[in-house]
Amino acid sequence: MRNGDVSAGDMTKTQDGTARQEAPSQESQSQDSVDSFGWQWSERAVYDSLTTIYHRLFTQMNIWSDYLDGKVVADVGSGTGRHIWALSKLTKATELISVELADQAVATQRKILTDPRLRIIHADAKLASFKADFIYMAGFIQHTEDPRAVLQRQVDNLNDKGEIVVSFYMRTPATMALEPIRQITKRLPKTWLWNLSPLLVLPFFFRASQIKAGFKNARHTAYDFFGSHAYQKYFTSSEIDALIAAVGIHPKNVLRISKGLYRLRKGAFASNLDDTLITFGKA
């Protein structure tokens, strides 16, 4: 890994080549709010393979791996870096950017990630400033203090015609039924909840993506949902539409891949997307 690790408030170069301190424009989300995740991903093993990560990052997102070749690719809310590690193996991206706030998770990344294309940004996602062609932000935004500020910063971080893949926790009868349970489990010590998590897996394990990932990773998903982190938000489809519009993305530049999973483009897609029905063959 190159010695290019940076954080919010990093030194940046002015036009004359001198360095200056860049002051954050907003207060950073606290370490306390991400401690649960930092502990989870660093102290409890997660098991994955390039095959399952390929399905998660490419097949399920409706893109080919070579789509990212020659591009700057970022993973925002990268945890201990398993997805950015996989991207280093699966793509010919020119640069890889990993954005993570949790101290413990960043320390793990610095130990295990060695690709010279990688730049680690240790910062709150709503403050981290960089430029990328493609940003992954999956399984993350619902755990932030200010989802709109986070999404706005990532849109600002995109190069022209850049894209973001972002997922949201949806407000459904199931998530609302489980929320009262979370109000109890989030108060448990982390180790207690981790030991309890195998009993909480059932609502998550029977999703197709989770079956591919396996039971041990479903345990992490259960911990994610029921954990002691400070923020957990649930969205309706209309709230997501309003949030996307608020950060300046036109509806025609939005692809809804599946429930809660969206692909956004800064600038129009190659074709003008609309809902006009076209007949192929004889009517």
Disulfide bonds with the S-S distance in Angstrom:
none
